[in-house]
Amino acid sequence: MFFCSDLADRGVHEEEEDMVAYLFGCIRVALCFMSWLWWDMVGAMSSMRG
């Protein structure tokens, strides 16, 4: 939660929208990272099989 003076001046609805946008950004980064790890693992497995 962010308790800044500029956020306090704005409406609660806008703050909720900011939180939703922030959460979606985090989820998108996590999904990208997980897919990258997945392909890294798949590549390692296929190279180990030869």
N, CA, C and O of each residue as an XYZ file, in Angstrom:
200
protein
N       0.840     -1.198      0.000
C       0.000      0.000      0.000
C       0.875      1.248      0.000
O       1.895      1.315      0.686
N       0.452      2.229     -0.783
C       1.235      3.452     -0.874
C       0.484      4.599     -0.208
O      -0.667      4.882     -0.541
N       1.152      5.251      0.733
C       0.531      6.380      1.433
C       1.306      7.650      1.095
O       2.046      8.184      1.922
N       1.121      8.123     -0.142
C       1.805      9.343     -0.573
C       0.821     10.505     -0.590
O      -0.389     10.299     -0.684
N       1.331     11.703     -0.500
C       0.453     12.881     -0.459
C      -0.303     13.030     -1.778
O      -1.479     13.396     -1.774
N       0.354     12.752     -2.908
C      -0.324     12.923     -4.199
C      -1.405     11.862     -4.384
O      -2.416     12.129     -5.034
N      -1.216     10.663     -3.825
C      -2.246      9.626     -3.919
C      -3.419      9.960     -3.015
O      -4.568      9.677     -3.353
N      -3.129     10.569     -1.850
C      -4.200     10.898     -0.903
C      -5.124     11.959     -1.489
O      -6.317     11.972     -1.187
N      -4.583     12.858     -2.331
C      -5.416     13.909     -2.925
C      -6.379     13.328     -3.952
O      -7.450     13.890     -4.179
N      -6.016     12.223     -4.570
C      -6.854     11.643     -5.611
C      -7.943     10.763     -5.009
O      -7.952     10.500     -3.806
N      -8.878     10.304     -5.877
C      -9.987      9.481     -5.401
C      -9.536      8.057     -5.123
O      -8.511      7.600     -5.628
N     -10.324      7.369     -4.307
C      -9.992      5.982     -3.967
C     -10.121      5.099     -5.200
O      -9.371      4.136     -5.359
N     -11.070      5.425     -6.072
C     -11.297      4.609     -7.262
C     -10.053      4.600     -8.152
O      -9.663      3.556     -8.673
N      -9.434      5.768     -8.321
C      -8.234      5.848     -9.154
C      -7.104      5.042     -8.529
O      -6.326      4.397     -9.232
N      -7.021      5.083     -7.202
C      -5.967      4.341     -6.521
C      -6.153      2.843     -6.737
O      -5.183      2.110     -6.932
N      -7.420      2.389     -6.700
C      -7.689      0.973     -6.942
C      -7.284      0.587     -8.358
O      -6.729     -0.489     -8.578
N      -7.562      1.464     -9.316
C      -7.180      1.180    -10.700
C      -5.663      1.076    -10.820
O      -5.154      0.230    -11.555
N      -4.941      1.933    -10.099
C      -3.483      1.868    -10.121
C      -3.006      0.531     -9.567
O      -2.089     -0.082    -10.112
N      -3.637      0.079     -8.472
C      -3.243     -1.194     -7.872
C      -3.501     -2.345     -8.841
O      -2.688     -3.262     -8.952
N      -4.639     -2.295     -9.547
C      -4.960     -3.354    -10.512
C      -3.934     -3.368    -11.642
O      -3.471     -4.431    -12.055
N      -3.583     -2.184    -12.140
C      -2.594     -2.099    -13.212
C      -1.246     -2.623    -12.720
O      -0.542     -3.311    -13.459
N      -0.884     -2.301    -11.475
C       0.375     -2.764    -10.891
C       0.374     -4.283    -10.766
O       1.369     -4.938    -11.079
N      -0.757     -4.846    -10.302
C      -0.855     -6.301    -10.150
C      -0.738     -6.988    -11.506
O      -0.039     -7.993    -11.634
N      -1.424     -6.449    -12.526
C      -1.349     -7.056    -13.853
C       0.082     -7.006    -14.377
O       0.534     -7.945    -15.032
N       0.798     -5.920    -14.096
C       2.190     -5.822    -14.525
C       3.039     -6.892    -13.862
O       3.875     -7.519    -14.512
N       2.825     -7.103    -12.557
C       3.585     -8.121    -11.819
C       3.276     -9.509    -12.366
O       4.181    -10.324    -12.548
N       1.994     -9.779    -12.628
C       1.606    -11.098    -13.140
C       2.230    -11.335    -14.514
O       2.700    -12.434    -14.813
N       2.230    -10.286    -15.351
C       2.798    -10.432    -16.695
C       4.292    -10.730    -16.610
O       4.798    -11.582    -17.341
N       5.001    -10.032    -15.719
C       6.441    -10.269    -15.555
C       6.682    -11.685    -15.043
O       7.592    -12.371    -15.510
N       5.854    -12.128    -14.067
C       6.015    -13.476    -13.505
C       5.779    -14.530    -14.582
O       6.508    -15.520    -14.650
N       4.766    -14.325    -15.422
C       4.473    -15.298    -16.480
C       5.619    -15.349    -17.487
O       6.013    -16.431    -17.923
N       6.153    -14.191    -17.857
C       7.280    -14.156    -18.793
C       8.476    -14.894    -18.199
O       9.138    -15.672    -18.886
N       8.751    -14.642    -16.904
C       9.888    -15.272    -16.237
C       9.696    -16.781    -16.162
O      10.636    -17.538    -16.404
N       8.469    -17.231    -15.823
C       8.200    -18.662    -15.703
C       8.307    -19.355    -17.056
O       8.848    -20.457    -17.148
N       7.792    -18.710    -18.114
C       7.875    -19.318    -19.444
C       9.342    -19.400    -19.881
O       9.749    -20.374    -20.515
N      10.136    -18.376    -19.540
C      11.563    -18.393    -19.881
C      12.264    -19.538    -19.151
O      13.075    -20.251    -19.742
N      11.942    -19.716    -17.839
C      12.518    -20.822    -17.068
C      12.103    -22.157    -17.674
O      12.915    -23.076    -17.784
N      10.824    -22.262    -18.071
C      10.296    -23.509    -18.636
C      11.062    -23.879    -19.903
O      11.509    -25.016    -20.050
N      11.213    -22.913    -20.824
C      11.919    -23.210    -22.066
C      13.386    -23.505    -21.783
O      13.998    -24.301    -22.495
N      13.965    -22.877    -20.754
C      15.348    -23.151    -20.376
C      15.470    -24.600    -19.919
O      16.411    -25.296    -20.299
N      14.511    -25.060    -19.095
C      14.525    -26.440    -18.608
C      14.336    -27.421    -19.761
O      15.032    -28.433    -19.842
N      13.381    -27.115    -20.664
C      13.118    -28.001    -21.802
C      14.367    -28.110    -22.678
O      14.713    -29.196    -23.144
N      15.033    -26.990    -22.895
C      16.245    -27.004    -23.708
C      17.342    -27.833    -23.051
O      18.057    -28.567    -23.733
N      17.481    -27.723    -21.730
C      18.496    -28.491    -21.006
C      18.186    -29.983    -21.088
O      19.089    -30.797    -21.280
N      16.908    -30.343    -20.942
C      16.521    -31.758    -21.001
C      16.800    -32.335    -22.384
O      17.350    -33.430    -22.501
N      16.423    -31.603    -23.432
C      16.609    -32.115    -24.794
C      18.105    -32.235    -25.111
O      18.511    -33.167    -25.805
N      18.920    -31.311    -24.617
C      20.357    -31.383    -24.880
C      20.981    -32.532    -24.089
O      21.948    -33.138    -24.550
N      20.444    -32.842    -22.902
C      20.954    -33.956    -22.107
C      20.641    -35.288    -22.798
O      21.451    -36.215    -22.763
N      19.461    -35.377    -23.426
C      19.084    -36.610    -24.118
C      19.996    -36.837    -25.334
O      20.248    -37.972    -25.737
N      20.476    -35.735    -25.899
C      21.378    -35.871    -27.029
C      20.624    -36.168    -28.298
O      21.232    -36.314    -29.358
